[in-house]
Amino acid sequence: MTIADTIPHYDLVITDNNTDVFVLVIGESARTDNMSIYGYSRPTTPELQKQKSRLKLFTQAISGAPYTALAVPLALSADSVLHHDIRNYPDNIINMANQAGFDTWWLSAQSAFRQNGTAVASIAMRARNRIYVRGYDELLLPHLAEALNSNPGSRKLIVLHLTGSHEPVCSNWPRDKAVFKPLDTEEVCYDNSIHYTDSLLGQIFAMLETRRASVMYFSDHGLEYDPTKEHAYFHGGIKPSQQAIMFRCLSGTARHWESMSIARR
């Protein structure tokens, strides 16, 4: 029996908090130090800045690992760094939402081939609807619209898994969307990747504006930065610095902050 086939039973208490759609956006390799909403000098997050009064900003979020294959399962399941056990992975938000009666969606720009055989894929497989795209993150937006418009009246959990600022950082966003130039250094490319993700978040907020919806964004982890290396941005290793595991998390709604209340008895 695989992780994906193991489904725990939850005794759930569902509280109606006037929110019908929960959108979770999982970013990729977004560094705290490069987001202007947290004080970076270059304006990399203008869309988030527009929404700041409606956001809860978390400033002490730490990833469980400096790479996606472990960081995402740690974030979405009952597993923990101190008591790591893959048998904890089935106890995850997708299985919980399914049993709570939600219509669950997993929309990913990280290809199924790339994630095949990973714990991330095992969690994603539990979603009732799964869509993978090959290309830039913006290709997920039509599928988000599809998810929002499907099964009117149902409560939904929609996860978007972005490519974000993953290496190679100059290749994972469309060049015609560049706002910082010239594109002659990884630093400029990286800041453009953050700005590109920010523009997508702005579009997501616009799509949710008239709905009883909440959105949460977090990056799976950060990146190391060393301008003396051939590739200035890179994943952390066995002993990652704070740069590699510190990330920013934010939440908000179209009109006011709400939270999903699902309690285990």
Secondary structure, 3 states (H helix, E strand, C coil): CCHHHCCCCCCEEECCCCCCEEEEEEECCCCHHHCHHHCCCCCCCHHHHHCHHHEEEECCCECCCCCHHHHHHHHHECCCCCCCCHHHCCCEHHHHHHHCCCEEEEEECCCHHHHCCCHHHHHHCCCCEEEECCCCHHHHHHHHHHHHHCCCCCCEEEEEECCCCCCCCCCCCCHHHCCCCCCCCHHHHHHHHHHHHHHHHHHHHHHHCCCCEEEEEEECCCCEECCCCCCCEECCCCCCCHHHHECCEEEEECCCCCCCCEEEC
